[in-house]
Amino acid sequence: MQTEWFILRLLGTILVSLVPTLVQRDNSNKIIKPAVAMGHYSNVNNAKDILAALFMQAGNPIVKEANGVFWFDFGFDGRGIFPQF
């Protein structure tokens, strides 16, 4: 099991490093051909689980807890402002 996860992480790392080479953009820097095509949320089986796995692999816990209270932390301060940028 650990070997499979290692291979998946390695492939993910390789894919991320290839994205700048694979993606095609027009003159206005708009993506015209993405590096990876997954389809639309409504036509991808288990889309929610795929997104959750991607977030967790990137180190985002999705849900945070403090004193028995759980909340979603999307990195903004409630006014739509991302303080880390």
Residue, then its C-alpha position, 0 to 999 in steps of 0.5 A: m500500500q505504501t509503495e502505491w502511494f509513493i508511486l502516485r505522489l511521484l507521478g503527481t510531482i512529475l505531472v505538476s512539473l510538466v504543467p508549464t510545458l503542457v498547457q497552451r495559452d493564447n496571446s492574452n495568456k488565456i488557457i486554450k488547452p489545459a495540461v489535464a482535462m477532467g471534464h465538468y463537475s457534473n459529468v465526472n464520477n466522484a468529482k467531490d472525492i477527487l477534489a477533496a483528495l487533491f486538496m488534502q494532497a496539497g496540504n489543505p485540510i479542508v475543514k478545521e476544528a477548534n474547541g469542538v467547532f468545525w469550519f471550512d477554511f478557504g484562506f480568505d477573511g470573509r470579505g473575499i480577500f486572500p491575506q496571504f497574497 
